[in-house]
């Protein structure tokens, strides 16, 4: 099976079981390919903090979820080993945030991934870098 086809199947299976991203947060998995993922989330009232801007934790969660899909795309169960985020612009009510995650390096069991969160105008809202660690198992059964 081609790497991108496998990644799409892995992404679909993970998203089906991802209650936090899908139901709690209202995220959408746009695409999942080998070493890459794109997710989207519209900022609504549940995402706002006391300043009436998107709570940073929700932006972080969008990036972290995208990271999870990108680093599990090879069908090896993979978890976060560390990450950091830089908040660059506030998210506003009604904004549509898109996060694109890209694998930078995958060596042995460890990888480094960069996530870029943008709004509907293409403005960068946040940058997130995650380090992954593969553990035992596969996301979906191997064919």
DSSP file (Angstrom, degrees, kcal/mol; ACC not computed):
  #  RESIDUE AA STRUCTURE BP1 BP2  ACC     N-H-->O    O-->H-N    N-H-->O    O-->H-N    TCO  KAPPA ALPHA  PHI   PSI    X-CA   Y-CA   Z-CA
    1    1 A X              0   0    0      0, 0.0   142,-0.0     0, 0.0     5,-0.0   0.000 360.0 360.0 360.0 137.5    0.0    0.0    0.0
    2    2 A X     >  -     0   0    0      1,-0.1     4,-2.5     4,-0.0     5,-0.2  -0.311 360.0-117.9 -64.2 147.8    1.3    3.5   -0.9
    3    3 A X  H  > S+     0   0    0      1,-0.2     4,-2.4     2,-0.2     5,-0.1   0.870 113.4  48.6 -57.6 -41.8    2.5    5.6    2.1
    4    4 A X  H  > S+     0   0    0      2,-0.2     4,-2.1     1,-0.2    -1,-0.2   0.863 110.6  51.1 -70.4 -34.3   -0.1    8.3    1.5
    5    5 A X  H  > S+     0   0    0      2,-0.2     4,-1.9     1,-0.2    -2,-0.2   0.921 111.7  47.5 -66.3 -43.1   -3.0    5.8    1.2
    6    6 A X  H  X S+     0   0    0     -4,-2.5     4,-2.7     1,-0.2    -2,-0.2   0.927 111.3  51.4 -61.7 -45.0   -1.9    4.1    4.5
    7    7 A X  H  X S+     0   0    0     -4,-2.4     4,-2.9     1,-0.2    -2,-0.2   0.892 108.0  51.8 -60.5 -40.6   -1.6    7.5    6.2
    8    8 A X  H  X S+     0   0    0     -4,-2.1     4,-2.3     2,-0.2    -1,-0.2   0.899 111.5  47.1 -64.0 -40.1   -5.2    8.5    5.1
    9    9 A X  H  X S+     0   0    0     -4,-1.9     4,-2.2     2,-0.2    -2,-0.2   0.906 112.9  48.9 -67.5 -41.8   -6.5    5.2    6.5
   10   10 A X  H  X S+     0   0    0     -4,-2.7     4,-2.7    63,-0.2     5,-0.2   0.939 111.7  49.9 -61.0 -47.2   -4.6    5.7    9.8
   11   11 A X  H  X S+     0   0    0     -4,-2.9     4,-2.8     1,-0.2     5,-0.2   0.912 110.3  49.3 -59.0 -44.9   -5.9    9.3   10.0
   12   12 A X  H  X S+     0   0    0     -4,-2.3     4,-2.0     2,-0.2    -1,-0.2   0.913 112.9  47.3 -62.1 -43.0   -9.5    8.2    9.4
   13   13 A X  H  X S+     0   0    0     -4,-2.2     4,-1.2     2,-0.2    -2,-0.2   0.919 114.4  46.4 -65.9 -43.4   -9.3    5.5   12.1
   14   14 A X  H  X S+     0   0    0     -4,-2.7     4,-0.6     1,-0.2     3,-0.4   0.923 112.0  50.6 -64.4 -43.5   -7.7    7.8   14.6
   15   15 A X  H >< S+     0   0    0     -4,-2.8     3,-0.9     1,-0.2     7,-0.2   0.872 103.6  59.1 -64.9 -36.6  -10.2   10.7   13.9
   16   16 A X  H 3< S+     0   0    0     -4,-2.0    -1,-0.2     1,-0.2    -2,-0.2   0.876 113.8  37.8 -58.4 -37.9  -13.1    8.3   14.4
   17   17 A X  H 3< S+     0   0    0     -4,-1.2     2,-1.6    -3,-0.4    -1,-0.2   0.453  90.7 100.3 -92.6  -0.9  -12.0    7.5   17.9
   18   18 A X    <X  +     0   0    0     -3,-0.9     4,-2.5    -4,-0.6     5,-0.3  -0.583  38.0 164.4 -91.4  78.4  -10.8   11.0   18.8
   19   19 A X  H  >>S+     0   0    0     -2,-1.6     5,-2.1     1,-0.2     4,-1.9   0.872  72.5  57.2 -61.0 -39.0  -13.7   12.3   20.8
   20   20 A X  I  4>S+     0   0    0     -3,-0.2     5,-2.1     3,-0.2     6,-0.2   0.949 115.2  33.7 -60.5 -51.6  -11.6   15.2   22.2
   21   21 A X  I  45S+     0   0    0      3,-0.2     6,-3.0     4,-0.1     5,-0.3   0.934 126.6  39.0 -70.4 -45.7  -10.7   16.7   18.8
   22   22 A X  I  <5S+     0   0    0     -4,-2.5    -3,-0.2     4,-0.2    -2,-0.2   0.954 131.8  15.1 -74.8 -52.5  -13.9   15.9   17.0
   23   23 A X  I  <5S+     0   0    0     -4,-1.9    -3,-0.2    -5,-0.3    -2,-0.1   0.916 129.1  41.3 -94.5 -49.5  -16.7   16.4   19.5
   24   24 A X  I   <S+     0   0    0     -5,-2.1    -3,-0.2     1,-0.2    -4,-0.2   0.932 129.5  26.8 -67.2 -45.1  -15.2   18.5   22.4
   25   25 A X  S   <S-     0   0    0     -5,-2.1    -1,-0.2    -6,-0.3    -3,-0.2   0.699  96.5-128.9 -93.5 -21.8  -13.2   20.9   20.3
   26   26 A X        +     0   0    0     -5,-0.3    16,-0.5    -6,-0.2    -4,-0.2   0.817  49.7 160.7  76.1  30.8  -15.1   20.8   17.0
   27   27 A X  E     -A   41   0A   0     -6,-3.0     2,-0.4    -7,-0.2    14,-0.2  -0.436  29.5-148.4 -84.6 159.9  -12.1   20.1   14.9
   28   28 A X  E     -A   40   0A   0     12,-2.4    12,-2.3    -2,-0.1     2,-0.8  -0.994  12.7-134.8-126.0 132.4  -12.1   18.7   11.3
   29   29 A X  E     +A   39   0A   0     -2,-0.4    10,-0.2    10,-0.2     3,-0.1  -0.809  25.0 179.3 -85.1 112.3   -9.4   16.5    9.9
   30   30 A X  E     -     0   0A   0      8,-2.2     2,-0.3    -2,-0.8     9,-0.2   0.913  60.9 -17.8 -81.6 -46.3   -8.8   18.0    6.5
   31   31 A X  E     -A   38   0A   0      7,-1.7     7,-2.5     2,-0.0     2,-0.3  -0.992  47.2-164.0-159.8 155.5   -6.0   15.6    5.3
   32   32 A X  E     +A   37   0A   0     -2,-0.3     2,-0.3     5,-0.2     5,-0.2  -0.934  23.5 156.1-144.3 118.5   -3.5   13.1    6.5
   33   33 A X  E >   -A   36   0A   0      3,-1.8     3,-2.4    -2,-0.3     2,-0.3  -0.789  58.5 -51.3-132.3 177.2   -0.6   11.9    4.4
   34   34 A X  T 3  S-     0   0    0      1,-0.3    69,-0.1    -2,-0.3   -30,-0.1  -0.317 125.4 -11.2 -58.8 113.8    2.8   10.4    5.1
   35   35 A X  T 3  S+     0   0    0     35,-0.5    68,-2.6    -2,-0.3     2,-0.3   0.598 124.5  85.3  75.1  11.9    4.4   12.7    7.6
   36   36 A X  E <   +AB  33 102A   0     -3,-2.4    -3,-1.8    66,-0.2     2,-0.3  -0.982  45.6 172.6-144.0 151.9    1.8   15.5    7.2
   37   37 A X  E     -AB  32 101A   0     64,-1.8    64,-3.2    -2,-0.3     2,-0.4  -0.978  13.1-158.3-155.6 152.4   -1.6   16.4    8.5
   38   38 A X  E     +AB  31 100A   0     -7,-2.5    -8,-2.2    -2,-0.3    -7,-1.7  -0.998  15.2 176.2-133.1 129.7   -4.0   19.4    8.2
   39   39 A X  E     -AB  29  99A   0     60,-2.3    60,-3.0    -2,-0.4     2,-0.3  -0.918  10.2-157.2-129.9 158.8   -6.8   20.1   10.7
   40   40 A X  E     +AB  28  98A   0    -12,-2.3   -12,-2.4    -2,-0.3     2,-0.3  -0.972   9.4 179.7-138.3 148.9   -9.2   23.0   11.0
   41   41 A X  E     -AB  27  97A   0     56,-2.5    56,-3.2    -2,-0.3     2,-0.5  -0.954  20.3-141.6-151.5 129.4  -11.3   24.6   13.8
   42   42 A X  E     - B   0  96A   0    -16,-0.5     2,-0.6    -2,-0.3    54,-0.2  -0.792  28.4-123.8 -88.5 130.6  -13.8   27.5   13.8
   43   43 A X        +     0   0    0     52,-3.2    51,-2.7    -2,-0.5     2,-0.2  -0.637  42.4 165.6 -76.8 119.4  -13.5   29.6   16.9
   44   44 A X    >   -     0   0    0     -2,-0.6     3,-2.1    49,-0.2     4,-0.4  -0.620  54.6 -74.7-122.3-173.4  -16.8   29.8   18.7
   45   45 A X  G >  S+     0   0    0      1,-0.3     3,-1.4    -2,-0.2     7,-0.1   0.812 124.6  61.9 -54.8 -35.8  -18.0   30.9   22.1
   46   46 A X  G 3  S+     0   0    0      1,-0.3    -1,-0.3     8,-0.0    -3,-0.1   0.687 101.9  53.6 -67.0 -16.4  -16.7   27.8   23.8
   47   47 A X  G <  S+     0   0    0     -3,-2.1     8,-3.1     7,-0.0    -1,-0.3   0.506  86.9 105.0 -94.3  -6.1  -13.1   28.7   22.8
   48   48 A X  B <   -F   54   0B   0     -3,-1.4     6,-0.2    -4,-0.4     2,-0.1  -0.515  52.6-155.8 -85.5 143.3  -13.1   32.2   24.2
   49   49 A X    >   -     0   0    0      4,-2.8     3,-2.0    -2,-0.2    -1,-0.1  -0.270  47.0 -75.4 -97.3-169.4  -11.2   33.3   27.4
   50   50 A X  T 3  S+     0   0    0      1,-0.3    -2,-0.1     2,-0.1    -1,-0.0   0.648 131.8  56.7 -66.9 -15.4  -11.9   36.2   29.6
   51   51 A X  T 3  S-     0   0    0      2,-0.2    -1,-0.3     0, 0.0     3,-0.1   0.390 116.0-115.2 -91.7   1.4  -10.4   38.7   27.1
   52   52 A X  S <  S+     0   0    0     -3,-2.0    41,-0.5     1,-0.3     2,-0.3   0.797  82.1 111.6  65.2  30.7  -12.9   37.4   24.5
   53   53 A X  S    S-     0   0    0     39,-0.1    -4,-2.8    -6,-0.1    -1,-0.3  -0.841  84.1 -73.4-121.5 166.3  -10.1   35.9   22.3
   54   54 A X  B     -F   48   0B   0     37,-3.0    37,-0.3    -2,-0.3    -6,-0.2  -0.391  53.5-113.4 -63.3 127.3   -9.4   32.3   21.7
   55   55 A X    >>  -     0   0    0     -8,-3.1     3,-1.4    -2,-0.2     4,-1.3  -0.381  20.0-129.0 -58.8 133.3   -7.9   30.6   24.8
   56   56 A X  H 3> S+     0   0    0      1,-0.3     4,-2.9     2,-0.2     5,-0.2   0.803 105.8  64.9 -57.3 -30.7   -4.3   29.6   24.1
   57   57 A X  H 3> S+     0   0    0      1,-0.2     4,-2.1     2,-0.2    -1,-0.3   0.829 100.7  50.2 -63.4 -30.9   -5.0   26.1   25.3
   58   58 A X  H <> S+     0   0    0     -3,-1.4     4,-2.1     2,-0.2    -1,-0.2   0.877 110.7  48.2 -74.9 -37.5   -7.4   25.6   22.4
   59   59 A X  H  X S+     0   0    0     -4,-1.3     4,-2.2     2,-0.2    -2,-0.2   0.922 112.6  50.2 -64.6 -43.1   -4.9   26.8   19.9
   60   60 A X  H  X S+     0   0    0     -4,-2.9     4,-3.2     1,-0.2    -2,-0.2   0.919 109.0  51.5 -58.8 -44.2   -2.3   24.5   21.5
   61   61 A X  H  X S+     0   0    0     -4,-2.1     4,-2.7     2,-0.2     5,-0.2   0.881 107.3  52.4 -64.6 -38.2   -4.8   21.6   21.3
   62   62 A X  H  X S+     0   0    0     -4,-2.1     4,-2.1     2,-0.2    -1,-0.2   0.939 114.5  42.9 -59.9 -46.3   -5.4   22.2   17.6
   63   63 A X  H  X S+     0   0    0     -4,-2.2     4,-2.5     2,-0.2    -2,-0.2   0.912 114.3  50.3 -66.3 -42.5   -1.6   22.1   17.0
   64   64 A X  H  X S+     0   0    0     -4,-3.2     4,-2.1     2,-0.2    -2,-0.2   0.889 110.8  49.0 -64.9 -39.9   -1.1   19.1   19.3
   65   65 A X  H  X S+     0   0    0     -4,-2.7     4,-2.0     2,-0.2    -1,-0.2   0.914 111.3  49.2 -65.7 -42.2   -3.9   17.1   17.6
   66   66 A X  H  X S+     0   0    0     -4,-2.1     4,-2.5    -5,-0.2    -2,-0.2   0.915 109.2  53.6 -62.1 -42.5   -2.4   17.9   14.2
   67   67 A X  H  X S+     0   0    0     -4,-2.5     4,-2.7     1,-0.2     5,-0.2   0.913 106.2  53.2 -55.1 -45.8    1.0   16.8   15.5
   68   68 A X  H  X S+     0   0    0     -4,-2.1     4,-1.5     1,-0.2    -1,-0.2   0.907 110.3  46.1 -59.8 -43.6   -0.6   13.5   16.6
   69   69 A X  H  < S+     0   0    0     -4,-2.0     4,-0.5     2,-0.2    -1,-0.2   0.904 113.9  48.6 -68.3 -40.4   -2.0   12.8   13.1
   70   70 A X  H >< S+     0   0    0     -4,-2.5     3,-0.8     1,-0.2   -35,-0.5   0.930 114.9  43.2 -64.8 -45.3    1.2   13.7   11.3
   71   71 A X  H 3< S+     0   0    0     -4,-2.7     3,-0.4     1,-0.2     5,-0.2   0.709 115.1  48.3 -81.2 -16.9    3.5   11.6   13.5
   72   72 A X  T >< S+     0   0    0     -4,-1.5     3,-2.2    -5,-0.2    -1,-0.2   0.455  82.9  98.9 -91.7  -1.9    1.1    8.5   13.6
   73   73 A X  T <  S+     0   0    0     -3,-0.8   -63,-0.2    -4,-0.5    -1,-0.2   0.660  72.8  63.0 -63.4 -16.9    0.7    8.7    9.8
   74   74 A X  T 3  S-     0   0    0     -3,-0.4    -1,-0.3     2,-0.2     3,-0.1   0.360 116.2-112.7 -88.5   6.1    3.3    5.9    9.3
   75   75 A X  S <  S+     0   0    0     -3,-2.2     2,-0.5     1,-0.3    64,-0.2   0.778  79.8 123.3  66.6  30.4    1.1    3.5   11.3
   76   76 A X  S    S-     0   0    0     -5,-0.2    -1,-0.3    -4,-0.2    62,-0.2  -0.989  74.4-109.2-114.9 128.0    3.4    3.2   14.2
   77   77 A X        -     0   0    0     60,-2.1    58,-3.1    -2,-0.5     2,-0.4  -0.403  49.7-179.7 -60.2 122.3    1.9    4.2   17.6
   78   78 A X  E     -C  134   0A   0     56,-0.3     2,-0.3    -2,-0.2    56,-0.2  -0.979  13.1-172.2-134.0 138.0    3.6    7.4   18.4
   79   79 A X  E     -C  133   0A   0     54,-2.5    54,-2.5    -2,-0.4     2,-0.3  -0.811  35.1 -89.8-124.9 165.2    3.2    9.8   21.3
   80   80 A X  E     -C  132   0A   0     -2,-0.3    52,-0.2    52,-0.2     3,-0.1  -0.580  30.0-179.2 -75.8 135.1    4.5   13.2   22.2
   81   81 A X  E    S-     0   0A   0     50,-3.5     2,-0.3     1,-0.5    51,-0.2   0.520  70.6 -29.3-105.9 -14.2    7.9   13.4   23.9
   82   82 A X  E     -C  131   0A   0     49,-1.2    49,-3.2     2,-0.0    -1,-0.5  -0.876  60.6-177.5 171.0 159.7    7.9   17.2   24.2
   83   83 A X  E     -C  130   0A   0     -2,-0.3     2,-0.3    47,-0.2    47,-0.2  -0.987   9.4-157.9-164.7 164.8    6.7   20.3   22.5
   84   84 A X  E     -C  129   0A   0     45,-2.0    45,-2.4    -2,-0.3     2,-0.4  -0.978   9.2-158.5-146.5 157.4    6.7   24.1   22.5
   85   85 A X  E     -C  128   0A   0     -2,-0.3     2,-0.5    43,-0.2    43,-0.2  -0.993   8.1-155.7-140.0 145.8    4.5   26.7   21.1
   86   86 A X  E     -C  127   0A   0     41,-2.9    41,-2.0    -2,-0.4     2,-0.6  -0.988  14.5-149.0-119.9 119.7    4.8   30.4   20.2
   87   87 A X  E     +C  126   0A   0     -2,-0.5    39,-0.3    39,-0.2     3,-0.1  -0.799  24.9 166.5 -89.4 123.9    1.6   32.4   20.2
   88   88 A X        +     0   0    0     37,-3.2     2,-0.3    -2,-0.6    38,-0.2   0.671  61.0  12.8-113.6 -24.7    1.9   35.2   17.6
   89   89 A X  S    S-     0   0    0     36,-1.7    -1,-0.4    34,-0.1     2,-0.1  -0.982  79.3-107.2-155.2 140.2   -1.6   36.6   17.0
   90   90 A X        -     0   0    0     -2,-0.3     2,-0.4    -3,-0.1   -35,-0.1  -0.405  27.6-127.0 -72.2 148.3   -4.8   36.2   18.9
   91   91 A X        -     0   0    0    -37,-0.3   -37,-3.0    -2,-0.1     2,-0.3  -0.795  27.9-149.7 -90.2 137.5   -7.6   34.1   17.4
   92   92 A X    >   -     0   0    0     -2,-0.4     3,-2.6   -39,-0.2   -49,-0.3  -0.737  29.8 -81.6-109.3 154.7  -11.0   35.9   17.3
   93   93 A X  T 3  S+     0   0    0    -41,-0.5   -49,-0.2    -2,-0.3     3,-0.1  -0.293 119.5  19.7 -50.4 128.7  -14.5   34.8   17.5
   94   94 A X  T 3  S+     0   0    0    -51,-2.7    -1,-0.3     1,-0.3   -50,-0.1   0.197  90.5 135.6  91.5 -15.7  -15.5   33.4   14.1
   95   95 A X    <   -     0   0    0     -3,-2.6   -52,-3.2   -53,-0.1     2,-0.6  -0.331  50.9-138.4 -62.4 147.4  -12.0   32.9   12.8
   96   96 A X  E     -B   42   0A   0    -54,-0.2     2,-0.4    -3,-0.1   -54,-0.2  -0.947  19.0-157.4-108.1 113.1  -11.3   29.6   11.1
   97   97 A X  E     -B   41   0A   0    -56,-3.2   -56,-2.5    -2,-0.6     2,-0.4  -0.773   7.1-168.1 -94.4 132.8   -7.9   28.3   12.2
   98   98 A X  E     -BD  40 118A   0     20,-2.8    20,-2.9    -2,-0.4     2,-0.5  -0.978   2.6-162.3-119.4 131.7   -6.1   25.8   10.0
   99   99 A X  E     -BD  39 117A   0    -60,-3.0   -60,-2.3    -2,-0.4     2,-0.5  -0.963   2.1-167.7-116.5 125.0   -3.1   23.9   11.3
  100  100 A X  E     -BD  38 116A   0     16,-2.3    16,-2.3    -2,-0.5     2,-0.4  -0.957   7.2-163.3-111.2 125.6   -0.6   22.2    8.9
  101  101 A X  E     -BD  37 115A   0    -64,-3.2   -64,-1.8    -2,-0.5     2,-0.4  -0.910   6.4-173.9-112.0 135.4    1.8   19.8   10.4
  102  102 A X  E     -BD  36 114A   0     12,-2.6    12,-2.4    -2,-0.4     2,-0.3  -0.990  25.7-123.9-133.5 130.8    5.0   18.7    8.6
  103  103 A X  E     + D   0 113A   0    -68,-2.6    10,-0.2    -2,-0.4     3,-0.1  -0.566  25.7 179.3 -69.2 126.8    7.5   16.1    9.6
  104  104 A X  E     -     0   0A   0      8,-3.3     2,-0.3     1,-0.4     9,-0.2   0.801  67.7  -1.1 -95.9 -38.7   11.0   17.6    9.6
  105  105 A X  E     - D   0 112A   0      7,-1.6     7,-2.4     2,-0.0    -1,-0.4  -0.984  52.1-174.4-154.2 138.5   13.0   14.6   10.7
  106  106 A X  E     + D   0 111A   0     -2,-0.3     2,-0.5     5,-0.2     5,-0.2  -0.910  17.1 165.0-137.2 109.9   12.3   11.0   11.5
  107  107 A X  E >   - D   0 110A   0      3,-2.8     3,-2.1    -2,-0.4     2,-0.2  -0.980  62.4 -45.3-129.9 119.3   15.2    8.9   12.7
  108  108 A X  T 3  S-     0   0    0     -2,-0.5     0, 0.0     1,-0.3     0, 0.0  -0.421 123.5 -19.4  61.0-127.7   14.7    5.6   14.5
  109  109 A X  T 3  S+     0   0    0     -2,-0.2    25,-2.6    25,-0.1     2,-0.4   0.490 124.2  79.3 -89.3  -4.3   11.9    6.0   17.0
  110  110 A X  E <   +DE 107 133A   0     -3,-2.1    -3,-2.8    23,-0.2     2,-0.3  -0.835  51.6 175.4-116.0 144.2   12.1    9.8   17.3
  111  111 A X  E     -DE 106 132A   0     21,-1.3    21,-2.6    -2,-0.4     2,-0.4  -0.941  21.3-142.8-138.6 161.6   10.8   12.6   15.0
  112  112 A X  E     -DE 105 131A   0     -7,-2.4    -8,-3.3    -2,-0.3    -7,-1.6  -0.998  22.7-175.7-127.0 131.0   10.5   16.3   15.0
  113  113 A X  E     -DE 103 130A   0     17,-2.7    17,-2.7    -2,-0.4     2,-0.4  -0.967  14.2-149.6-131.1 140.2    7.4   18.0   13.5
  114  114 A X  E     -DE 102 129A   0    -12,-2.4   -12,-2.6    -2,-0.4     2,-0.4  -0.936   9.9-164.3-112.1 134.2    6.5   21.6   12.9
  115  115 A X  E     -DE 101 128A   0     13,-3.3    13,-2.4    -2,-0.4     2,-0.5  -0.951   1.6-164.2-115.4 133.9    2.9   22.9   13.1
  116  116 A X  E     -DE 100 127A   0    -16,-2.3   -16,-2.3    -2,-0.4     2,-0.6  -0.981   5.2-160.3-118.9 121.7    1.8   26.2   11.6
  117  117 A X  E     +DE  99 126A   0      9,-2.8     8,-3.1    -2,-0.5     9,-1.5  -0.893  18.0 173.8-102.1 122.9   -1.6   27.6   12.7
  118  118 A X  E     -DE  98 124A   0    -20,-2.9   -20,-2.8    -2,-0.6     6,-0.2  -0.866  24.4-128.8-124.3 159.5   -3.1   30.2   10.4
  119  119 A X    >   -     0   0    0      4,-2.0     3,-2.3    -2,-0.3   -22,-0.2  -0.400  45.6 -85.2 -95.6-178.2   -6.4   32.1   10.3
  120  120 A X  T 3  S+     0   0    0      1,-0.3   -23,-0.1     2,-0.1    -1,-0.0   0.640 129.0  57.0 -65.6 -14.0   -8.6   32.4    7.3
  121  121 A X  T 3  S-     0   0    0      2,-0.1    -1,-0.3   -25,-0.1     3,-0.1   0.387 119.3-109.0 -94.0   1.6   -6.6   35.4    6.1
  122  122 A X    <   +     0   0    0     -3,-2.3     2,-0.3     1,-0.3    -2,-0.1   0.554  69.8 147.0  82.8   7.4   -3.4   33.4    6.1
  123  123 A X        -     0   0    0      1,-0.1    -4,-2.0     2,-0.0     2,-0.5  -0.594  54.4-115.4 -78.5 137.2   -2.0   35.2    9.1
  124  124 A X  E     + E   0 118A   0     -2,-0.3    -6,-0.3    -6,-0.2     3,-0.1  -0.621  35.0 175.4 -77.8 120.7    0.2   33.0   11.4
  125  125 A X  E     -     0   0A   0     -8,-3.1   -37,-3.2    -2,-0.5   -36,-1.7   0.810  64.4  -9.0 -91.6 -38.8   -1.5   32.7   14.8
  126  126 A X  E     -CE  87 117A   0     -9,-1.5    -9,-2.8   -39,-0.3     2,-0.4  -0.993  50.6-144.4-159.5 155.0    1.0   30.2   16.3
  127  127 A X  E     -CE  86 116A   0    -41,-2.0   -41,-2.9    -2,-0.3     2,-0.4  -0.994  21.4-173.8-123.9 134.7    4.0   28.0   15.6
  128  128 A X  E     -CE  85 115A   0    -13,-2.4   -13,-3.3    -2,-0.4     2,-0.4  -0.984   8.9-165.2-130.6 135.4    4.4   24.7   17.4
  129  129 A X  E     -CE  84 114A   0    -45,-2.4   -45,-2.0    -2,-0.4     2,-0.4  -0.992  12.4-172.7-122.5 130.0    7.3   22.2   17.4
  130  130 A X  E     -CE  83 113A   0    -17,-2.7   -17,-2.7    -2,-0.4     2,-0.5  -0.934  17.0-149.9-123.5 145.1    6.8   18.7   18.7
  131  131 A X  E     -CE  82 112A   0    -49,-3.2   -50,-3.5    -2,-0.4   -49,-1.2  -0.947  22.9-157.4-108.7 131.7    9.2   15.8   19.3
  132  132 A X  E     -CE  80 111A   0    -21,-2.6   -21,-1.3    -2,-0.5     2,-0.4  -0.728  11.3-160.7-110.8 157.8    7.7   12.3   18.9
  133  133 A X  E     -CE  79 110A   0    -54,-2.5   -54,-2.5    -2,-0.3     2,-0.3  -0.984  17.0-136.7-136.2 125.0    8.6    8.9   20.2
  134  134 A X  E     -C   78   0A   0    -25,-2.6   -56,-0.3    -2,-0.4     2,-0.2  -0.618  23.8-174.9 -79.5 137.7    7.3    5.7   18.7
  135  135 A X        -     0   0    0    -58,-3.1   -58,-0.2    -2,-0.3     2,-0.0  -0.612  39.7 -60.2-118.4-176.6    6.1    3.0   21.1
  136  136 A X  S    S+     0   0    0     -2,-0.2    -1,-0.1   -60,-0.1     2,-0.1  -0.337  91.6  36.3 -69.4 145.7    5.0   -0.6   20.4
  137  137 A X  S    S-     0   0    0     -3,-0.1   -60,-2.1   -61,-0.0     2,-0.3  -0.266  71.5 -95.9 110.2 169.1    2.1   -1.3   18.2
  138  138 A X        -     0   0    0    -62,-0.2   -62,-0.2     1,-0.1     3,-0.1  -0.874  19.3-132.3-121.0 157.0    0.3   -0.1   15.1
  139  139 A X  S    S+     0   0    0     -2,-0.3     2,-0.3   -67,-0.2    -1,-0.1   0.933  96.0  15.9 -74.1 -47.9   -2.7    2.3   14.8
  140  140 A X  S    S-     0   0    0    -65,-0.1    -1,-0.2    -3,-0.1     3,-0.1  -0.880 103.9 -82.4-121.1 156.9   -4.5    0.0   12.3
  141  141 A X        -     0   0    0     -2,-0.3     2,-0.2     1,-0.1    -2,-0.1  -0.299  49.1-113.3 -59.5 139.3   -3.8   -3.7   11.6
  142  142 A X              0   0    0      1,-0.1    -1,-0.1   -67,-0.0    -4,-0.0  -0.521 360.0 360.0 -73.8 141.0   -1.0   -4.2    9.1
  143  143 A X              0   0    0     -2,-0.2    -1,-0.1    -3,-0.1    -2,-0.1   0.465 360.0 360.0 -79.0 360.0   -2.2   -5.7    5.9
